[in-house]
Amino acid sequence: IIELCAGTGILSIAATVFGGRVTAVEIDKNAVQIMKQNLEKTDLECEIKHVDALYFQSPEKFDTAILNPPFGIQQKKARDMDFIIQAHELADIAYTIVDGSIKNQTHLPILLAKSNIDILESYLDEFPIKRSYPWHKYNRNIHQVMILRTCKV
C-alpha cells in the first residue's frame, strides 16, 4: 500500500494495523515528524518518504494507493486530480477522499474519465475538520467529502 499526501500518518497507521505493508509519502516536514512520533507510540512499521507525492517514483508497483490530497480541482497547482493520476502511476486501485461539493461531484468524474480512470465506487459523507491552517475560517467545520475507489482503464 502506498499513501500519498500522508500527513500525520493516520491512514497509513490504520492500514498497517490491518496488516498492510505501507509506504507513506508526505512533503510537509512537520507532518512527517508527527507521523514518526505517532508510529513510535505503536509497535508498527511504516516506510516514510519525505518527498512531494506528485514526483515520487518507485520501481515497485503497489496493489493499492490511499490518499487524502489537498481539496480542489480548481487550484492552480497540486490539484486533487493530479494526485489521483499519480496514485494510478503507482498502484492499480486507489481510495481517495476528495471535496464532495456539488461542483466536484459533477466535474471530477468527467476529468477522471478523460484520464482513463474509472470510478468503481463512490460514497458521500460529512467530515469534521478542525482549524489547522491559517486559511481555515472556523474552529470546526463540517465538510462534504466524496470517497472514491478508482482504477486505471
Backbone as JSON Lines, residues from 0, in Angstrom:
{"i":0,"aa":"I","n":[0.86,-1.18,0.0],"ca":[0.0,0.0,0.0],"c":[0.89,1.22,0.0]}
{"i":1,"aa":"I","n":[0.49,2.21,-0.78],"ca":[1.17,3.49,-0.74],"c":[0.14,4.54,-0.35]}
{"i":2,"aa":"E","n":[0.54,5.42,0.57],"ca":[-0.32,6.56,0.9],"c":[0.38,7.81,0.42]}
{"i":3,"aa":"L","n":[-0.28,8.51,-0.5],"ca":[0.2,9.81,-0.96],"c":[-0.48,10.88,-0.13]}
{"i":4,"aa":"C","n":[0.23,11.97,0.14],"ca":[-0.31,13.05,0.98],"c":[-0.64,12.48,2.36]}
{"i":5,"aa":"A","n":[0.31,11.77,2.94],"ca":[0.08,11.01,4.17],"c":[-0.15,11.86,5.41]}
{"i":6,"aa":"G","n":[0.25,13.11,5.38],"ca":[0.04,13.96,6.55],"c":[0.7,13.36,7.78]}
{"i":7,"aa":"T","n":[-0.06,13.25,8.85],"ca":[0.48,12.73,10.11],"c":[0.39,11.21,10.19]}
{"i":8,"aa":"G","n":[-0.02,10.58,9.11],"ca":[0.05,9.12,9.01],"c":[-1.13,8.33,9.5]}
{"i":9,"aa":"I","n":[-2.25,8.96,9.75],"ca":[-3.4,8.26,10.32],"c":[-3.86,7.11,9.41]}
{"i":10,"aa":"L","n":[-4.01,7.38,8.1],"ca":[-4.45,6.31,7.19],"c":[-3.37,5.24,7.04]}
{"i":11,"aa":"S","n":[-2.12,5.65,7.0],"ca":[-1.02,4.67,6.89],"c":[-0.98,3.77,8.11]}
{"i":12,"aa":"I","n":[-1.12,4.36,9.28],"ca":[-1.09,3.56,10.51],"c":[-2.28,2.61,10.54]}
{"i":13,"aa":"A","n":[-3.46,3.08,10.14],"ca":[-4.63,2.22,10.11],"c":[-4.43,1.05,9.15]}
{"i":14,"aa":"A","n":[-3.87,1.33,7.97],"ca":[-3.61,0.25,7.0],"c":[-2.6,-0.75,7.55]}
{"i":15,"aa":"T","n":[-1.63,-0.27,8.31],"ca":[-0.62,-1.14,8.91],"c":[-1.25,-2.01,10.0]}
{"i":16,"aa":"V","n":[-2.15,-1.42,10.78],"ca":[-2.85,-2.19,11.82],"c":[-3.56,-3.39,11.19]}
{"i":17,"aa":"F","n":[-4.11,-3.18,10.0],"ca":[-4.85,-4.26,9.33],"c":[-3.96,-5.15,8.47]}
{"i":18,"aa":"G","n":[-2.64,-5.05,8.67],"ca":[-1.72,-5.98,8.03],"c":[-1.06,-5.5,6.76]}
{"i":19,"aa":"G","n":[-1.3,-4.27,6.35],"ca":[-0.69,-3.77,5.13],"c":[0.78,-3.43,5.33]}
{"i":20,"aa":"R","n":[1.55,-3.63,4.26],"ca":[2.93,-3.15,4.22],"c":[2.86,-1.8,3.52]}
{"i":21,"aa":"V","n":[3.13,-0.73,4.27],"ca":[2.78,0.62,3.82],"c":[4.01,1.49,3.62]}
{"i":22,"aa":"T","n":[3.97,2.26,2.52],"ca":[4.9,3.34,2.28],"c":[4.1,4.64,2.32]}
{"i":23,"aa":"A","n":[4.48,5.55,3.2],"ca":[3.79,6.83,3.37],"c":[4.62,7.93,2.74]}
{"i":24,"aa":"V","n":[4.01,8.74,1.89],"ca":[4.71,9.82,1.18],"c":[4.09,11.15,1.61]}
{"i":25,"aa":"E","n":[4.95,12.04,2.12],"ca":[4.48,13.34,2.6],"c":[5.56,14.39,2.4]}
{"i":26,"aa":"I","n":[5.16,15.59,1.91],"ca":[6.12,16.66,1.66],"c":[6.36,17.54,2.89]}
{"i":27,"aa":"D","n":[5.37,17.69,3.76],"ca":[5.45,18.61,4.89],"c":[6.31,18.01,6.0]}
{"i":28,"aa":"K","n":[7.45,18.66,6.3],"ca":[8.39,18.1,7.28],"c":[7.79,18.03,8.67]}
{"i":29,"aa":"N","n":[6.94,19.0,9.03],"ca":[6.3,18.95,10.35],"c":[5.35,17.76,10.45]}
{"i":30,"aa":"A","n":[4.6,17.51,9.39],"ca":[3.69,16.36,9.37],"c":[4.48,15.05,9.46]}
{"i":31,"aa":"V","n":[5.62,14.99,8.77],"ca":[6.46,13.79,8.82],"c":[6.95,13.54,10.24]}
{"i":32,"aa":"Q","n":[7.35,14.6,10.94],"ca":[7.8,14.45,12.33],"c":[6.68,13.91,13.22]}
{"i":33,"aa":"I","n":[5.48,14.44,13.04],"ca":[4.33,13.96,13.82],"c":[4.02,12.51,13.46]}
{"i":34,"aa":"M","n":[4.13,12.17,12.17],"ca":[3.9,10.78,11.75],"c":[4.9,9.85,12.44]}
{"i":35,"aa":"K","n":[6.15,10.25,12.48],"ca":[7.17,9.43,13.16],"c":[6.84,9.27,14.63]}
{"i":36,"aa":"Q","n":[6.42,10.36,15.28],"ca":[6.03,10.29,16.69],"c":[4.82,9.37,16.88]}
{"i":37,"aa":"N","n":[3.86,9.46,15.97],"ca":[2.68,8.59,16.04],"c":[3.09,7.12,15.91]}
{"i":38,"aa":"L","n":[3.99,6.83,14.99],"ca":[4.45,5.45,14.81],"c":[5.23,4.94,16.02]}
{"i":39,"aa":"E","n":[6.01,5.84,16.65],"ca":[6.78,5.45,17.84],"c":[5.88,5.0,18.98]}
{"i":40,"aa":"K","n":[4.64,5.45,18.99],"ca":[3.69,5.07,20.04],"c":[3.12,3.67,19.81]}
{"i":41,"aa":"T","n":[3.47,3.06,18.69],"ca":[2.96,1.73,18.34],"c":[4.15,0.79,18.15]}
{"i":42,"aa":"D","n":[3.85,-0.46,17.89],"ca":[4.91,-1.4,17.52],"c":[4.84,-1.69,16.02]}
{"i":43,"aa":"L","n":[4.27,-0.74,15.27],"ca":[4.07,-0.91,13.83],"c":[5.22,-0.3,13.05]}
{"i":44,"aa":"E","n":[5.4,-0.79,11.83],"ca":[6.42,-0.25,10.95],"c":[5.78,0.26,9.67]}
{"i":45,"aa":"C","n":[6.28,1.39,9.22],"ca":[5.79,2.02,8.01],"c":[6.97,2.75,7.38]}
{"i":46,"aa":"E","n":[7.2,2.53,6.12],"ca":[8.27,3.25,5.43],"c":[7.78,4.66,5.13]}
{"i":47,"aa":"I","n":[8.57,5.66,5.5],"ca":[8.19,7.05,5.3],"c":[9.12,7.69,4.27]}
{"i":48,"aa":"K","n":[8.52,8.34,3.29],"ca":[9.28,9.08,2.27],"c":[8.91,10.55,2.39]}
{"i":49,"aa":"H","n":[9.9,11.39,2.72],"ca":[9.68,12.83,2.82],"c":[9.98,13.44,1.46]}
{"i":50,"aa":"V","n":[8.93,13.5,0.62],"ca":[9.08,13.96,-0.75],"c":[7.71,14.43,-1.26]}
{"i":51,"aa":"D","n":[7.71,15.24,-2.29],"ca":[6.47,15.67,-2.93],"c":[5.82,14.46,-3.61]}
{"i":52,"aa":"A","n":[4.6,14.15,-3.22],"ca":[3.9,12.97,-3.74],"c":[3.73,13.01,-5.25]}
{"i":53,"aa":"L","n":[3.64,14.21,-5.82],"ca":[3.46,14.32,-7.27],"c":[4.68,13.86,-8.05]}
{"i":54,"aa":"Y","n":[5.83,13.83,-7.39],"ca":[7.07,13.46,-8.09],"c":[7.69,12.18,-7.55]}
{"i":55,"aa":"F","n":[7.0,11.52,-6.63],"ca":[7.52,10.29,-6.06],"c":[7.5,9.19,-7.13]}
{"i":56,"aa":"Q","n":[8.63,8.5,-7.25],"ca":[8.73,7.38,-8.17],"c":[9.21,6.16,-7.4]}
{"i":57,"aa":"S","n":[8.77,5.01,-7.85],"ca":[9.15,3.77,-7.19],"c":[9.29,2.68,-8.24]}
{"i":58,"aa":"P","n":[10.33,1.85,-8.11],"ca":[10.43,0.72,-9.03],"c":[9.36,-0.33,-8.71]}
{"i":59,"aa":"E","n":[8.82,-0.24,-7.51],"ca":[7.79,-1.19,-7.06],"c":[6.41,-0.69,-7.48]}
{"i":60,"aa":"K","n":[5.58,-1.62,-7.95],"ca":[4.17,-1.31,-8.22],"c":[3.38,-1.73,-6.99]}
{"i":61,"aa":"F","n":[2.55,-0.85,-6.49],"ca":[1.77,-1.12,-5.29],"c":[0.41,-1.69,-5.68]}
{"i":62,"aa":"D","n":[-0.17,-2.48,-4.79],"ca":[-1.51,-3.01,-5.03],"c":[-2.56,-1.92,-4.89]}
{"i":63,"aa":"T","n":[-2.35,-1.07,-3.88],"ca":[-3.37,-0.09,-3.51],"c":[-2.72,1.23,-3.13]}
{"i":64,"aa":"A","n":[-3.38,2.31,-3.53],"ca":[-2.99,3.66,-3.08],"c":[-4.13,4.21,-2.25]}
{"i":65,"aa":"I","n":[-3.78,4.91,-1.18],"ca":[-4.77,5.64,-0.4],"c":[-4.3,7.09,-0.34]}
{"i":66,"aa":"L","n":[-5.25,8.02,-0.42],"ca":[-4.83,9.41,-0.41],"c":[-5.97,10.33,-0.01]}
{"i":67,"aa":"N","n":[-5.57,11.37,0.68],"ca":[-6.46,12.47,1.06],"c":[-5.73,13.74,0.64]}
{"i":68,"aa":"P","n":[-5.76,14.04,-0.68],"ca":[-4.98,15.17,-1.18],"c":[-5.6,16.51,-0.8]}
{"i":69,"aa":"P","n":[-4.85,17.59,-1.02],"ca":[-5.45,18.92,-0.81],"c":[-6.71,19.04,-1.67]}
{"i":70,"aa":"F","n":[-7.78,19.52,-1.08],"ca":[-9.06,19.58,-1.78],"c":[-9.03,20.61,-2.9]}
{"i":71,"aa":"G","n":[-9.62,20.25,-4.04],"ca":[-9.88,21.22,-5.08],"c":[-9.42,20.81,-6.46]}
{"i":72,"aa":"I","n":[-10.33,20.95,-7.42],"ca":[-9.95,20.72,-8.82],"c":[-9.63,22.03,-9.51]}
{"i":73,"aa":"Q","n":[-9.9,23.16,-8.87],"ca":[-9.69,24.46,-9.49],"c":[-8.35,25.09,-9.11]}
{"i":74,"aa":"Q","n":[-7.59,24.46,-8.22],"ca":[-6.34,25.05,-7.78],"c":[-5.36,25.14,-8.95]}
{"i":75,"aa":"K","n":[-4.47,26.11,-8.9],"ca":[-3.51,26.29,-9.98],"c":[-2.39,25.25,-9.92]}
{"i":76,"aa":"K","n":[-2.09,24.75,-8.71],"ca":[-1.1,23.68,-8.61],"c":[-1.58,22.69,-7.56]}
{"i":77,"aa":"A","n":[-1.06,21.49,-7.64],"ca":[-1.39,20.43,-6.69],"c":[-2.9,20.18,-6.59]}
{"i":78,"aa":"R","n":[-3.56,20.06,-7.74],"ca":[-4.98,19.75,-7.76],"c":[-5.19,18.29,-7.34]}
{"i":79,"aa":"D","n":[-6.35,17.98,-6.76],"ca":[-6.6,16.61,-6.35],"c":[-6.5,15.64,-7.53]}
{"i":80,"aa":"M","n":[-6.9,16.1,-8.73],"ca":[-6.78,15.26,-9.93],"c":[-5.35,14.82,-10.16]}
{"i":81,"aa":"D","n":[-4.41,15.73,-9.97],"ca":[-3.0,15.4,-10.19],"c":[-2.55,14.27,-9.26]}
{"i":82,"aa":"F","n":[-3.04,14.31,-8.02],"ca":[-2.66,13.27,-7.06],"c":[-3.32,11.93,-7.41]}
{"i":83,"aa":"I","n":[-4.56,11.97,-7.89],"ca":[-5.23,10.72,-8.28],"c":[-4.52,10.1,-9.48]}
{"i":84,"aa":"I","n":[-4.14,10.92,-10.45],"ca":[-3.4,10.41,-11.61],"c":[-2.07,9.81,-11.15]}
{"i":85,"aa":"Q","n":[-1.37,10.5,-10.26],"ca":[-0.11,9.98,-9.72],"c":[-0.33,8.66,-8.98]}
{"i":86,"aa":"A","n":[-1.41,8.57,-8.22],"ca":[-1.71,7.33,-7.49],"c":[-1.82,6.16,-8.46]}
{"i":87,"aa":"H","n":[-2.41,6.4,-9.62],"ca":[-2.58,5.32,-10.6],"c":[-1.31,5.04,-11.4]}
{"i":88,"aa":"E","n":[-0.32,5.89,-11.29],"ca":[1.0,5.56,-11.83],"c":[1.7,4.55,-10.92]}
{"i":89,"aa":"L","n":[1.29,4.54,-9.66],"ca":[1.96,3.71,-8.65],"c":[1.17,2.48,-8.23]}
{"i":90,"aa":"A","n":[-0.15,2.5,-8.43],"ca":[-0.99,1.41,-7.92],"c":[-2.16,1.14,-8.86]}
{"i":91,"aa":"D","n":[-2.66,-0.07,-8.79],"ca":[-3.8,-0.46,-9.63],"c":[-5.11,0.16,-9.15]}
{"i":92,"aa":"I","n":[-5.31,0.14,-7.84],"ca":[-6.55,0.64,-7.23],"c":[-6.2,1.8,-6.31]}
{"i":93,"aa":"A","n":[-7.06,2.83,-6.29],"ca":[-6.84,3.96,-5.39],"c":[-8.13,4.26,-4.63]}
{"i":94,"aa":"Y","n":[-7.96,4.53,-3.36],"ca":[-9.04,5.01,-2.5],"c":[-8.7,6.45,-2.14]}
{"i":95,"aa":"T","n":[-9.59,7.37,-2.48],"ca":[-9.29,8.79,-2.34],"c":[-10.42,9.51,-1.62]}
{"i":96,"aa":"I","n":[-10.05,10.41,-0.72],"ca":[-11.01,11.3,-0.07],"c":[-10.83,12.67,-0.7]}
{"i":97,"aa":"V","n":[-11.88,13.17,-1.34],"ca":[-11.82,14.46,-2.03],"c":[-13.0,15.33,-1.62]}
{"i":98,"aa":"D","n":[-12.94,16.59,-1.99],"ca":[-14.02,17.54,-1.77],"c":[-15.31,16.99,-2.38]}
{"i":99,"aa":"G","n":[-16.36,16.96,-1.61],"ca":[-17.64,16.41,-2.07],"c":[-18.64,17.47,-2.49]}
{"i":100,"aa":"S","n":[-18.15,18.66,-2.82],"ca":[-19.06,19.73,-3.25],"c":[-19.8,19.28,-4.51]}
{"i":101,"aa":"I","n":[-20.94,19.91,-4.75],"ca":[-21.74,19.6,-5.96],"c":[-20.88,19.78,-7.21]}
{"i":102,"aa":"K","n":[-20.1,20.85,-7.23],"ca":[-19.24,21.12,-8.39],"c":[-18.25,19.96,-8.62]}
{"i":103,"aa":"N","n":[-17.65,19.48,-7.55],"ca":[-16.7,18.37,-7.68],"c":[-17.42,17.07,-8.05]}
{"i":104,"aa":"Q","n":[-18.61,16.87,-7.5],"ca":[-19.39,15.67,-7.84],"c":[-19.69,15.64,-9.34]}
{"i":105,"aa":"T","n":[-19.87,16.82,-9.92],"ca":[-20.18,16.93,-11.35],"c":[-18.93,16.83,-12.22]}
{"i":106,"aa":"H","n":[-17.9,17.59,-11.86],"ca":[-16.74,17.72,-12.75],"c":[-15.67,16.64,-12.57]}
{"i":107,"aa":"L","n":[-15.46,16.18,-11.37],"ca":[-14.39,15.21,-11.15],"c":[-14.57,13.92,-11.96]}
{"i":108,"aa":"P","n":[-15.78,13.33,-12.01],"ca":[-15.93,12.13,-12.84],"c":[-15.59,12.36,-14.31]}
{"i":109,"aa":"I","n":[-15.9,13.53,-14.83],"ca":[-15.57,13.86,-16.22],"c":[-14.06,13.93,-16.41]}
{"i":110,"aa":"L","n":[-13.38,14.61,-15.47],"ca":[-11.92,14.72,-15.55],"c":[-11.25,13.36,-15.4]}
{"i":111,"aa":"L","n":[-11.77,12.54,-14.5],"ca":[-11.2,11.2,-14.33],"c":[-11.37,10.38,-15.6]}
{"i":112,"aa":"A","n":[-12.54,10.43,-16.21],"ca":[-12.79,9.68,-17.44],"c":[-11.84,10.12,-18.55]}
{"i":113,"aa":"K","n":[-11.57,11.42,-18.64],"ca":[-10.63,11.93,-19.64],"c":[-9.21,11.41,-19.4]}
{"i":114,"aa":"S","n":[-8.92,11.03,-18.16],"ca":[-7.6,10.47,-17.81],"c":[-7.63,8.95,-17.77]}
{"i":115,"aa":"N","n":[-8.7,8.36,-18.32],"ca":[-8.85,6.9,-18.36],"c":[-8.84,6.27,-16.97]}
{"i":116,"aa":"I","n":[-9.51,6.93,-16.04],"ca":[-9.65,6.42,-14.69],"c":[-11.13,6.22,-14.43]}
{"i":117,"aa":"D","n":[-11.5,4.99,-14.06],"ca":[-12.89,4.65,-13.77],"c":[-13.18,4.77,-12.28]}
{"i":118,"aa":"I","n":[-14.35,5.28,-11.96],"ca":[-14.82,5.27,-10.58],"c":[-15.57,3.95,-10.39]}
{"i":119,"aa":"L","n":[-15.02,3.09,-9.54],"ca":[-15.66,1.81,-9.26],"c":[-16.73,1.94,-8.18]}
{"i":120,"aa":"E","n":[-16.46,2.81,-7.21],"ca":[-17.42,3.07,-6.15],"c":[-17.25,4.52,-5.7]}
{"i":121,"aa":"S","n":[-18.35,5.11,-5.24],"ca":[-18.33,6.47,-4.75],"c":[-19.26,6.57,-3.56]}
{"i":122,"aa":"Y","n":[-18.83,7.31,-2.54],"ca":[-19.6,7.43,-1.32],"c":[-19.51,8.87,-0.84]}
{"i":123,"aa":"L","n":[-20.65,9.47,-0.52],"ca":[-20.67,10.83,0.02],"c":[-20.85,10.78,1.53]}
{"i":124,"aa":"D","n":[-20.15,11.66,2.23],"ca":[-20.29,11.72,3.67],"c":[-19.89,13.11,4.14]}
{"i":125,"aa":"E","n":[-20.11,13.35,5.43],"ca":[-19.67,14.6,6.04],"c":[-18.47,14.31,6.92]}
{"i":126,"aa":"F","n":[-17.52,15.24,6.92],"ca":[-16.27,15.04,7.64],"c":[-15.95,16.3,8.44]}
{"i":127,"aa":"P","n":[-15.82,16.17,9.76],"ca":[-15.48,17.36,10.55],"c":[-13.99,17.69,10.42]}
{"i":128,"aa":"I","n":[-13.71,18.95,10.19],"ca":[-12.32,19.4,10.06],"c":[-12.09,20.5,11.09]}
{"i":129,"aa":"K","n":[-11.09,20.29,11.95],"ca":[-10.71,21.32,12.92],"c":[-9.79,22.32,12.23]}
{"i":130,"aa":"R","n":[-9.81,23.55,12.72],"ca":[-8.91,24.57,12.2],"c":[-7.47,24.13,12.44]}
{"i":131,"aa":"S","n":[-6.72,24.01,11.36],"ca":[-5.31,23.62,11.5],"c":[-4.4,24.43,10.59]}
{"i":132,"aa":"Y","n":[-4.98,25.25,9.72],"ca":[-4.19,26.1,8.84],"c":[-4.66,27.54,8.96]}
{"i":133,"aa":"P","n":[-3.81,28.5,8.69],"ca":[-4.19,29.92,8.81],"c":[-5.39,30.3,7.94]}
{"i":134,"aa":"W","n":[-5.6,29.63,6.81],"ca":[-6.69,30.0,5.92],"c":[-8.03,29.39,6.34]}
{"i":135,"aa":"H","n":[-8.03,28.47,7.31],"ca":[-9.29,27.93,7.81],"c":[-10.06,29.03,8.54]}
{"i":136,"aa":"K","n":[-11.34,29.17,8.23],"ca":[-12.15,30.26,8.78],"c":[-12.81,29.9,10.11]}
{"i":137,"aa":"Y","n":[-13.04,28.61,10.36],"ca":[-13.81,28.2,11.54],"c":[-12.98,27.25,12.4]}
{"i":138,"aa":"N","n":[-13.28,27.24,13.7],"ca":[-12.59,26.31,14.61],"c":[-12.91,24.86,14.26]}
{"i":139,"aa":"R","n":[-14.13,24.63,13.79],"ca":[-14.54,23.28,13.37],"c":[-15.56,23.46,12.25]}
{"i":140,"aa":"N","n":[-15.34,22.77,11.16],"ca":[-16.22,22.9,10.01],"c":[-16.6,21.5,9.52]}
{"i":141,"aa":"I","n":[-17.87,21.3,9.23],"ca":[-18.31,20.04,8.65],"c":[-18.19,20.17,7.14]}
{"i":142,"aa":"H","n":[-17.42,19.29,6.53],"ca":[-17.15,19.37,5.1],"c":[-17.71,18.15,4.39]}
{"i":143,"aa":"Q","n":[-18.39,18.35,3.29],"ca":[-18.89,17.24,2.47],"c":[-17.71,16.62,1.73]}
{"i":144,"aa":"V","n":[-17.57,15.32,1.79],"ca":[-16.49,14.63,1.1],"c":[-17.03,13.5,0.23]}
{"i":145,"aa":"M","n":[-16.26,13.19,-0.81],"ca":[-16.5,12.01,-1.63],"c":[-15.35,11.05,-1.35]}
{"i":146,"aa":"I","n":[-15.72,9.81,-1.14],"ca":[-14.7,8.77,-1.01],"c":[-14.83,7.91,-2.26]}
{"i":147,"aa":"L","n":[-13.74,7.84,-3.0],"ca":[-13.75,7.16,-4.3],"c":[-12.87,5.92,-4.29]}
{"i":148,"aa":"R","n":[-13.31,4.9,-4.98],"ca":[-12.47,3.74,-5.29],"c":[-12.35,3.75,-6.81]}
{"i":149,"aa":"T","n":[-11.12,3.9,-7.29],"ca":[-10.9,4.07,-8.72],"c":[-9.87,3.08,-9.25]}
{"i":150,"aa":"C","n":[-9.92,2.87,-10.57],"ca":[-8.9,2.05,-11.23],"c":[-8.59,2.67,-12.59]}
{"i":151,"aa":"K","n":[-7.39,2.41,-13.06],"ca":[-6.95,2.89,-14.38],"c":[-7.5,1.93,-15.43]}
{"i":152,"aa":"V","n":[-8.09,2.51,-16.49],"ca":[-8.66,1.68,-17.57],"c":[-7.56,1.15,-18.44]}
